[in-house]
Amino acid sequence: METLTKSSIKSLFKPRVASSHKGNHGHALIIAGSTGRIGAAVIAARACLRSGTGLLTVSVPMEERFILQTTIPEAMLVMRDDEALDLSPFSALGIGPGIGTDTVAEKLLIRILSDFKKPLLLDADALNIISVNKDLLKMIPTGTVITPHPKEFDRLFGTHESIEDRIKTAVNQAKELQIIIVLKGHRTLITSQGQSFVNITGNAGLAKGGSGDALTGIITALLAQGYNPFDAAKLGVFIHGLSADIALRKQSLESMLITDVIEYLGKAFRYIEAL
């Protein structure tokens, strides 16, 4: 197992070309939020936009659209009720934060797993849906990024008695399913095809609701910009933690909010660019 280092991250980072336009940086789709949990969509969308996607569309329930339109004016919206949504315009897709686990959410997830042929990220409720219907594990496309925290991981792959056991399972399952597993924690693991990296950026200020939603947005943005999924996962995790480390200069571990962390993504990218 290797540690993500500044030099390894610098080698992954692709500086923006000065003459580029929004069409050069991908079109991300984020499917997130539900009544009472629309904040998950706001957080994921804001992090995605701050991480460089050229265009962003967010899928939310019709009755919650005003929240997104007023808080994230840079994003376009599609209504969750639109079963005929055309997936072809999107470069990458992130699904899961706050979508719920009802039959409507399950039906939508199955459609995504079946029909979307571009880079995909599964988080939160998308993983919870799969955990109660394990046959869906076989439907996850090759190269998909999944981002479970320990409880979500155990729902998917069984209870583990130690971090070491969980890491061993993550390495094996990533290899068997041909996916990238981002096992979130104090030292997040990123593993694919027998290669494993541990991240050392970040702090306990991230130990709050919403942190995973932001990570979904960051990695989805990198996928949309053309990073290969393993590199997008490594770079996304590193930047997420680095932004929290920068935010800690102004906040305490207790007071830090994920919205603070998102506001420092720009400084995190500039730090990497300057390495």
ABEGO torsion letter per residue (X at the ends): XBBBBAAAAAAABBBBBAABBAAAAEBBBBBBEBBGAAAAAAAAAAAAAAAGBABBBBBBBAAAAAAAAAABAABBBBBAABAABBAAABABBBBGBGAEABAAAAAAAAAAAAABABBBBBBEAAAAAAAABAAAAAABBBGBBBBBBAAAAAAAAEBBABAAAAAAAAAAAAAAAGBBBBBBEABBBBBBGGBBBBBABEBAAABBBGAAAAAAAAAAAAAAAGBBAAAAAAAAAAAAAAAAAAAAAABBAAABBAAAAAAAAAAAAAAAAAX
